């Protein structure tokens, strides 16, 4: 019989093993060299923590956490560690709508206004013709308009009411244009049909049947949970922890938080054509439609150079579709401040995997994904991490050179046209709302939304550079435009939009 002292020793050792590996049962890497590859790549990309799960033939063959949940602390990442899965939420939302298609409560080709009669876009024709299918495959003709929800005070409903002011960038259905707000609209169809919120529906109809007990739809739930990763952002060339941002208003487009232990079950459902542990949750027809090309995405030159076996890219319903080494890939990335995710599966090989990370400025997920795919699909050995890191470093050098050009182009010894007090006031944009400018301590102070608060230094003429207090937002250029009366008429925010000065 084992003594009490010896028993306690075994328990302590097992607890330590769990803390290190993130698994009650230590799992062997799915193929030789993967662990070392990931550890080195994480160091090269300066990524604090990462979790990986691999599914093969309806079994989770590997789950492991790497690194730490927060820089400067020792708590390790485990398969239970919660990350933001960001835009990989989109396929889940499409699946939920698919359940409603299965029950004949929604049809893919019905106009969105059948379910949201108040919904309106800039073009009345598009408002009338836009279908459920259109909003699930990024062909609305709209550019992102993401500042409508990003750090905004607006609810999901208010975001959808304000999108009517977003002018189209392309003709309707003529061009792929990634669109988070249309997926917010997709999620709002669910309460219109079922009287349940998107949050409750996805929790009851998807998370619960899949046993995804650590998955939720709001950062509000994280405070009461254990084993939660901290987001990290590179600020002033240094990776730093940051506070979890609240993007609940983007909801069905990207608000789910999960862990690889749970996400592996979502992968199993998709690889099994809508069946999980012998129970059908989604019809095979819906799964097939989600994974069918709906909108063409043109291959860029970099894509072709890196992956010559890749002949097409398209978008289904919440999934990006492409070929690689003669196989169809179904995948999606997710990125929110301080977090990155990728979900991939290869239906023909019954292979899938999930990568979650607690840093955003990285292509580490691509490096690991293609290392895994090369192994299982018979690709030649390549150091994807080194190749992609080289490209990123080259781009960073170009960006710094462009920034240097901007500094050198600054016209010295100029002064603003008016006294600082003349620039103060409220500036309004019909879509985004108000921005305010004040004079504080001899400088202009700018505020837009509760988060964008900063001090503006004179750059040249009537252009100022705003340094945001939230360092992760970096800095922006704003230019004041004078009217024919010599007074300020507009505030132009470079790379964003124009605000008209209120009378």
C-alpha positions as CSV (number, residue, x, y, z in Angstrom):
1,X,0.0,0.0,0.0
2,X,1.3,3.5,-0.9
3,X,2.1,5.6,2.2
4,X,0.3,9.0,2.8
5,X,3.6,10.8,2.4
6,X,4.3,9.1,-0.9
7,X,0.8,9.7,-2.1
8,X,1.1,13.4,-1.5
9,X,4.4,13.5,-3.3
10,X,2.8,11.9,-6.4
11,X,0.0,14.4,-6.3
12,X,2.4,17.3,-6.1
13,X,4.5,16.0,-9.0
14,X,1.3,15.5,-11.1
15,X,0.2,19.0,-10.2
16,X,3.6,20.4,-11.4
17,X,3.3,18.3,-14.5
18,X,-0.1,19.8,-15.2
19,X,1.2,23.3,-14.6
20,X,4.1,22.8,-17.1
21,X,2.4,20.9,-19.8
22,X,-1.2,22.2,-19.4
23,X,-2.5,18.6,-19.6
24,X,-3.4,16.1,-16.9
25,X,-1.8,13.5,-19.2
26,X,1.4,14.5,-20.9
27,X,1.0,14.3,-24.6
28,X,3.8,13.6,-27.1
29,X,4.2,16.2,-29.8
30,X,2.4,15.1,-33.0
31,X,5.7,15.0,-34.9
32,X,9.3,15.3,-34.0
33,X,10.7,18.8,-33.8
34,X,7.4,20.7,-33.4
35,X,7.8,21.7,-29.8
36,X,11.4,23.1,-30.4
37,X,10.2,24.9,-33.5
38,X,7.3,26.6,-31.6
39,X,9.5,27.6,-28.7
40,X,12.2,29.1,-30.9
41,X,9.6,30.9,-33.1
42,X,7.9,32.3,-30.0
43,X,11.2,33.8,-28.9
44,X,11.9,35.2,-32.4
45,X,8.5,36.8,-32.6
46,X,8.6,38.0,-29.0
47,X,5.3,36.2,-28.2
48,X,4.8,35.6,-24.5
49,X,2.2,32.8,-24.7
50,X,0.6,30.4,-27.1
51,X,-1.7,27.4,-27.0
52,X,-2.2,24.7,-29.7
53,X,-4.6,21.9,-30.2
54,X,-4.5,19.4,-33.0
55,X,-7.5,17.2,-34.1
56,X,-7.1,14.1,-36.3
57,X,-9.8,11.6,-37.3
58,X,-12.2,13.0,-34.7
59,X,-9.7,12.8,-31.8
60,X,-7.8,15.6,-30.1
61,X,-4.3,14.1,-30.5
62,X,-2.4,17.1,-29.0
63,X,-3.1,20.0,-26.7
64,X,-0.4,22.1,-25.1
65,X,0.3,25.6,-23.7
66,X,3.6,27.3,-24.3
67,X,5.1,30.3,-22.5
68,X,3.3,32.5,-20.0
69,X,0.0,34.2,-19.6
70,X,1.6,37.5,-18.7
71,X,5.1,38.8,-19.2
72,X,6.9,39.2,-16.0
73,X,4.9,36.5,-14.3
74,X,5.5,32.7,-14.2
75,X,1.9,31.3,-14.6
76,X,2.1,29.1,-17.7
77,X,-0.3,29.0,-20.6
78,X,-2.4,25.7,-20.6
79,X,-5.0,24.3,-23.0
80,X,-7.6,25.9,-20.6
81,X,-6.2,29.4,-20.9
82,X,-8.7,31.9,-22.2
83,X,-7.8,34.1,-25.2
84,X,-9.8,36.3,-27.5
85,X,-10.6,34.3,-30.6
86,X,-11.6,37.5,-32.4
87,X,-12.8,37.1,-36.0
88,X,-12.8,33.3,-35.8
89,X,-16.2,34.0,-34.1
90,X,-17.6,34.7,-37.6
91,X,-17.9,31.1,-38.6
92,X,-19.7,30.3,-35.3
93,X,-22.2,33.1,-36.1
94,X,-22.7,31.7,-39.6
95,X,-23.3,28.2,-38.1
96,X,-25.9,29.6,-35.7
97,X,-27.7,31.2,-38.7
98,X,-27.4,27.8,-40.4
99,X,-29.2,26.2,-37.5
100,X,-32.1,28.6,-38.2
101,X,-31.9,27.7,-41.9
102,X,-32.2,24.1,-40.9
103,X,-35.4,24.9,-39.0
104,X,-36.8,27.0,-41.9
105,X,-36.7,30.2,-39.8
106,X,-34.1,31.9,-42.0
107,X,-33.2,31.6,-45.7
108,X,-29.7,32.4,-47.1
109,X,-31.2,34.5,-50.0
110,X,-33.8,36.4,-48.1
111,X,-33.2,40.2,-47.9
112,X,-31.8,41.3,-44.6
113,X,-34.6,43.7,-44.2
114,X,-37.0,40.8,-43.9
115,X,-35.6,40.3,-40.5
116,X,-34.3,43.8,-39.7
117,X,-36.8,46.1,-41.4
118,X,-35.1,49.2,-39.9
119,X,-31.7,48.3,-41.4
120,X,-30.5,50.8,-44.0
121,X,-27.3,51.3,-46.0
122,X,-26.2,54.4,-47.9
123,X,-27.5,53.1,-51.2
124,X,-31.3,52.4,-51.2
125,X,-30.8,49.7,-53.9
126,X,-28.3,47.8,-51.8
127,X,-30.6,48.2,-48.7
128,X,-33.4,46.5,-50.7
129,X,-31.3,43.8,-52.3
130,X,-28.8,42.9,-49.6
131,X,-29.3,39.2,-48.5
132,X,-28.2,37.1,-45.6
133,X,-25.8,35.4,-48.0
134,X,-24.3,38.8,-48.9
135,X,-23.5,39.8,-45.3
136,X,-21.9,36.5,-44.6
137,X,-19.3,36.6,-47.4
138,X,-18.1,40.2,-47.5
139,X,-19.6,41.5,-50.8
140,X,-21.7,44.4,-49.5
141,X,-19.6,46.9,-51.4
142,X,-18.5,48.6,-48.2
143,X,-15.0,49.2,-46.7
144,X,-14.5,48.3,-43.1
145,X,-15.8,51.4,-41.2
146,X,-14.4,49.7,-38.1
147,X,-14.0,52.9,-36.2
148,X,-17.7,52.8,-35.8
149,X,-17.3,50.1,-33.2
150,X,-13.6,50.1,-32.3
151,X,-13.4,51.7,-28.8
152,X,-16.7,53.5,-29.5
153,X,-19.5,54.0,-27.0
154,X,-22.1,52.7,-29.4
155,X,-24.1,49.5,-28.8
156,X,-24.5,46.9,-31.5
157,X,-27.9,48.4,-32.5
158,X,-26.4,51.9,-32.7
159,X,-23.5,50.7,-34.8
160,X,-26.0,49.2,-37.3
161,X,-28.1,52.4,-37.3
162,X,-25.1,54.5,-38.1
163,X,-23.6,52.3,-40.8
164,X,-26.2,53.9,-43.2
165,X,-23.7,56.8,-43.5
166,X,-20.9,54.7,-44.7
167,X,-20.5,55.3,-48.5
168,X,-19.8,52.3,-50.7
169,X,-16.3,51.7,-51.9
170,X,-17.2,49.3,-54.7
171,X,-20.2,48.3,-56.6
172,X,-22.5,45.9,-54.8
173,X,-21.3,42.2,-55.1
174,X,-18.4,43.2,-57.4
175,X,-15.6,43.1,-54.9
176,X,-14.4,41.3,-51.7
177,X,-14.3,43.8,-48.9
178,X,-13.8,42.5,-45.3
179,X,-16.7,43.8,-43.2
180,X,-17.1,43.3,-39.5
181,X,-20.3,45.4,-39.2
182,X,-22.2,43.2,-41.7
183,X,-21.4,40.3,-39.3
184,X,-22.9,42.3,-36.5
185,X,-26.0,42.6,-38.6
186,X,-25.9,38.8,-39.1
187,X,-25.9,38.3,-35.4
188,X,-28.8,40.6,-34.8
189,X,-31.0,38.5,-37.1
190,X,-30.9,35.8,-34.4
191,X,-32.9,37.8,-31.8
192,X,-35.2,39.1,-34.5
193,X,-36.2,35.5,-35.3
194,X,-35.8,33.7,-32.0
195,X,-36.3,36.4,-29.3
196,X,-33.0,35.2,-27.8
197,X,-29.9,37.4,-27.9
198,X,-27.0,36.2,-30.1
199,X,-25.1,35.7,-26.9
200,X,-27.7,33.4,-25.4
201,X,-28.3,31.5,-28.6
202,X,-24.7,30.7,-29.3
203,X,-24.2,29.7,-25.7
204,X,-27.2,27.3,-25.6
205,X,-27.1,26.0,-29.2
206,X,-23.4,25.7,-29.9
207,X,-21.2,26.0,-26.8
208,X,-23.3,23.8,-24.5
209,X,-23.7,20.8,-26.8
210,X,-20.0,20.9,-27.6
211,X,-19.0,21.0,-24.0
212,X,-17.3,24.4,-24.4
213,X,-17.7,25.3,-20.8
214,X,-14.9,27.9,-20.8
215,X,-16.2,29.8,-23.8
216,X,-18.1,33.1,-23.6
217,X,-19.1,36.2,-25.5
218,X,-18.0,39.0,-23.3
219,X,-15.0,40.3,-21.4
220,X,-17.4,40.9,-18.5
221,X,-17.2,37.2,-17.7
222,X,-13.4,37.1,-17.5
223,X,-13.1,38.7,-14.0
224,X,-14.6,35.6,-12.4
225,X,-12.6,33.1,-14.3
226,X,-9.2,31.4,-13.7
227,X,-6.5,30.8,-16.2
228,X,-7.0,33.9,-18.4
229,X,-4.3,35.2,-20.8
230,X,-3.2,38.9,-20.7
231,X,-3.1,40.7,-24.1
232,X,0.3,42.1,-25.2
233,X,1.1,44.9,-27.6
234,X,4.4,46.2,-28.9
235,X,4.8,49.9,-27.8
236,X,8.0,51.8,-28.5
237,X,9.5,48.6,-29.9
238,X,8.9,46.8,-26.6
239,X,6.3,44.0,-26.0
240,X,4.2,45.1,-23.0
241,X,1.1,43.7,-21.2
242,X,-2.1,45.6,-21.7
243,X,-5.6,45.7,-20.3
244,X,-8.3,43.5,-22.0
245,X,-10.2,45.9,-24.2
246,X,-14.0,45.7,-24.2
247,X,-15.2,45.0,-27.8
248,X,-18.6,43.5,-26.8
249,X,-20.3,45.8,-29.3
250,X,-18.7,43.9,-32.2
251,X,-20.5,40.8,-30.8
252,X,-21.2,38.2,-33.5
253,X,-18.2,39.5,-35.6
254,X,-15.5,38.9,-33.1
255,X,-16.4,38.9,-29.4
256,X,-16.0,35.2,-28.4
257,X,-13.3,34.3,-25.8
258,X,-12.2,30.6,-25.6
259,X,-9.4,28.2,-25.1
260,X,-7.9,25.5,-27.4
261,X,-9.5,22.7,-25.3
262,X,-12.9,24.1,-26.2
263,X,-12.0,25.2,-29.7
264,X,-10.9,21.7,-30.6
265,X,-14.5,20.6,-30.1
266,X,-15.7,23.2,-32.6
267,X,-13.1,21.9,-35.1
268,X,-14.4,18.3,-34.5
269,X,-17.9,19.5,-35.3
270,X,-16.8,21.0,-38.6
271,X,-14.6,18.1,-39.7
272,X,-17.6,15.7,-39.0
273,X,-19.9,17.6,-41.2
274,X,-22.1,19.0,-38.4
275,X,-22.1,15.9,-36.2
276,X,-20.5,15.9,-32.7
277,X,-20.2,12.7,-30.6
278,X,-22.8,11.0,-32.8
279,X,-25.4,13.8,-32.5
280,X,-26.2,16.1,-35.5
281,X,-26.2,19.8,-34.5
282,X,-26.0,21.3,-38.0
283,X,-27.1,19.7,-41.3
284,X,-24.5,18.5,-43.8
285,X,-26.0,21.0,-46.3
286,X,-25.4,24.0,-44.1
287,X,-21.8,22.9,-43.4
288,X,-21.2,22.4,-47.1
289,X,-22.7,25.9,-47.9
290,X,-20.5,27.5,-45.3
291,X,-17.4,25.9,-46.9
292,X,-18.4,26.7,-50.5
293,X,-16.7,29.7,-52.2
294,X,-19.1,32.6,-52.3
295,X,-16.8,35.6,-53.0
296,X,-13.5,35.5,-54.9
297,X,-10.4,36.9,-53.2
298,X,-7.6,37.7,-55.6
299,X,-4.2,36.1,-54.8
300,X,-1.5,38.8,-54.2
301,X,2.0,38.5,-55.5
302,X,3.4,37.7,-52.0
303,X,1.0,34.9,-51.5
304,X,1.9,33.4,-54.9
305,X,5.7,33.7,-54.2
306,X,5.4,32.1,-50.7
307,X,2.9,29.4,-51.7
308,X,3.1,28.5,-55.4
309,X,0.8,25.5,-54.9
310,X,-1.9,27.9,-53.9
311,X,-4.2,28.5,-56.9
312,X,-7.3,30.2,-55.4
313,X,-8.6,32.1,-52.4
314,X,-12.3,32.6,-51.7
315,X,-14.6,33.4,-48.8
316,X,-17.5,31.1,-47.8
317,X,-19.7,31.9,-44.7
318,X,-17.2,32.9,-42.0
319,X,-14.4,30.9,-43.5
320,X,-11.6,31.7,-45.9
321,X,-11.0,28.9,-48.5
322,X,-7.9,28.1,-50.4
323,X,-5.9,25.2,-51.7
324,X,-2.5,24.2,-50.5
325,X,-0.4,21.2,-51.7
326,X,-3.4,19.8,-53.5
327,X,-5.8,20.0,-50.6
328,X,-8.6,22.4,-49.7
329,X,-8.0,24.5,-46.6
330,X,-10.8,25.9,-44.5
331,X,-9.5,28.5,-42.1
332,X,-9.9,31.9,-40.5
333,X,-7.7,34.3,-38.6
334,X,-8.7,36.5,-35.6
335,X,-7.0,39.7,-34.4
336,X,-8.0,42.0,-31.6
337,X,-5.7,44.3,-29.6
338,X,-3.1,42.1,-27.9
339,X,-4.5,38.8,-29.2
340,X,-4.2,36.6,-32.3
341,X,-5.9,33.4,-33.4
342,X,-6.1,30.9,-36.3
343,X,-8.4,28.0,-36.9
344,X,-7.6,25.6,-39.7
345,X,-8.9,22.3,-41.0
346,X,-8.3,20.1,-44.0
347,X,-11.6,18.2,-44.6
348,X,-10.0,15.5,-46.9
349,X,-7.4,14.6,-44.3
350,X,-9.7,14.9,-41.2
351,X,-7.1,17.2,-39.8
352,X,-7.6,20.5,-38.0
353,X,-5.9,22.7,-35.4
354,X,-6.3,25.8,-33.4
355,X,-3.6,28.3,-32.5
356,X,-4.3,31.1,-29.9
357,X,-1.7,33.7,-28.8
358,X,-1.5,36.7,-26.4
359,X,0.2,39.1,-28.8
360,X,-1.1,40.7,-31.9
361,X,1.9,42.0,-33.9
362,X,3.1,38.7,-35.2
363,X,2.8,36.2,-38.0
364,X,3.8,33.4,-35.6
365,X,0.4,31.7,-36.2
366,X,1.1,31.4,-39.9
367,X,4.6,30.1,-39.2
368,X,3.2,27.3,-37.0
369,X,0.2,26.6,-39.2
370,X,2.2,26.0,-42.4
371,X,4.8,23.9,-40.5
372,X,2.0,21.6,-39.4
373,X,0.4,21.5,-42.8
374,X,3.7,20.7,-44.5
375,X,4.2,17.7,-42.2
376,X,0.7,16.2,-42.8
377,X,0.4,17.1,-46.5
378,X,3.9,16.1,-47.5
379,X,5.3,19.5,-48.2
380,X,9.1,20.1,-48.3
381,X,10.6,21.2,-44.9
382,X,10.7,25.0,-44.7
383,X,11.5,27.4,-41.9
384,X,8.3,29.5,-42.2
385,X,9.1,31.5,-39.2
386,X,12.4,32.7,-40.6
387,X,10.9,33.5,-44.0
388,X,7.9,35.4,-42.6
389,X,10.0,37.2,-40.0
390,X,12.4,38.4,-42.8
391,X,9.4,39.8,-44.7
392,X,8.1,41.6,-41.6
393,X,11.4,43.1,-40.7
394,X,11.8,44.4,-44.3
395,X,8.3,46.0,-44.1
396,X,9.2,47.5,-40.7
397,X,12.3,49.0,-42.2
398,X,10.2,50.5,-45.1
399,X,7.7,51.9,-42.6
400,X,10.5,53.6,-40.6
401,X,11.9,55.0,-43.8
402,X,8.4,56.4,-44.7
403,X,8.1,57.9,-41.2
404,X,11.5,59.5,-41.7
405,X,10.4,61.0,-45.0
406,X,7.3,62.5,-43.2
407,X,9.5,64.1,-40.6
408,X,11.9,65.4,-43.2
409,X,9.0,66.9,-45.2
410,X,7.9,68.9,-42.2
411,X,8.0,72.6,-43.0
412,X,10.0,74.3,-40.3
413,X,9.4,77.7,-38.7
414,X,5.7,77.9,-39.6
415,X,2.9,78.9,-37.2
416,X,-0.8,78.1,-37.0
417,X,-3.0,80.5,-39.0
418,X,-5.1,81.3,-35.9
419,X,-4.7,81.6,-32.2
420,X,-5.2,78.2,-30.5
421,X,-8.5,79.2,-29.0
422,X,-9.9,79.6,-32.5
423,X,-9.4,75.9,-33.2
424,X,-11.3,74.9,-30.0
425,X,-14.9,73.6,-30.3
426,X,-17.0,70.6,-31.2
427,X,-16.5,68.9,-34.5
428,X,-19.2,66.5,-35.8
429,X,-19.3,63.6,-38.2
430,X,-22.7,62.2,-39.1
431,X,-21.5,58.6,-38.9
432,X,-18.9,58.6,-36.1
433,X,-20.3,61.4,-33.9
434,X,-18.5,64.3,-32.2
435,X,-14.9,65.1,-31.5
436,X,-13.9,68.0,-29.2
437,X,-10.9,70.3,-29.2
438,X,-9.9,72.4,-26.2
439,X,-7.0,74.4,-25.1
440,X,-5.2,73.0,-22.0
441,X,-1.9,74.1,-20.7
442,X,-1.1,76.1,-23.8
443,X,-1.7,73.2,-26.2
444,X,-4.7,71.7,-28.0
445,X,-6.3,68.7,-26.3
446,X,-8.4,66.4,-28.5
447,X,-11.0,63.9,-27.5
448,X,-12.9,61.4,-29.7
449,X,-14.9,58.6,-28.0
450,X,-13.9,58.0,-24.4
451,X,-10.6,56.3,-25.4
452,X,-9.1,58.8,-27.9
453,X,-7.8,61.4,-25.5
454,X,-4.6,63.2,-26.4
455,X,-2.4,66.3,-26.6
456,X,-1.7,67.9,-30.0
457,X,1.7,69.4,-30.9
458,X,1.9,71.8,-33.7
459,X,3.5,70.1,-36.8
460,X,3.3,72.8,-39.5
461,X,0.8,75.3,-40.8
462,X,-2.6,74.2,-39.6
463,X,-1.5,70.5,-39.0
464,X,-1.0,69.1,-35.6
465,X,0.2,65.7,-34.3
466,X,-1.9,64.1,-31.6
467,X,-0.2,61.9,-29.1
468,X,-2.8,59.7,-27.5
469,X,-2.6,59.0,-23.7
470,X,-3.3,55.3,-24.5
471,X,0.1,54.5,-26.0
472,X,-1.2,51.5,-27.9
473,X,-3.1,54.0,-30.1
474,X,0.2,55.6,-31.1
475,X,-0.3,59.1,-32.7
476,X,-2.2,60.7,-35.5
477,X,-2.1,63.8,-37.7
478,X,-5.0,66.2,-37.8
479,X,-5.4,69.2,-40.1
480,X,-7.7,72.2,-39.6
481,X,-9.3,73.6,-42.8
482,X,-10.3,77.2,-42.9
483,X,-13.4,78.4,-44.7
484,X,-13.7,81.5,-46.9
485,X,-14.5,83.6,-43.8
486,X,-11.1,82.7,-42.3
487,X,-12.5,80.6,-39.5
488,X,-12.1,76.9,-39.0
489,X,-14.6,74.9,-41.0
490,X,-13.3,71.3,-40.8
491,X,-11.0,68.9,-38.9
492,X,-9.4,66.3,-41.2
493,X,-8.1,63.3,-39.4
494,X,-5.5,61.7,-41.7
495,X,-6.3,58.2,-42.6
496,X,-9.7,58.3,-41.0
497,X,-12.4,60.9,-41.8
498,X,-13.5,64.6,-41.7
499,X,-15.4,66.3,-39.0
500,X,-17.3,69.6,-39.6
501,X,-17.1,72.3,-37.0
502,X,-20.4,72.9,-35.2
503,X,-21.8,76.4,-35.6
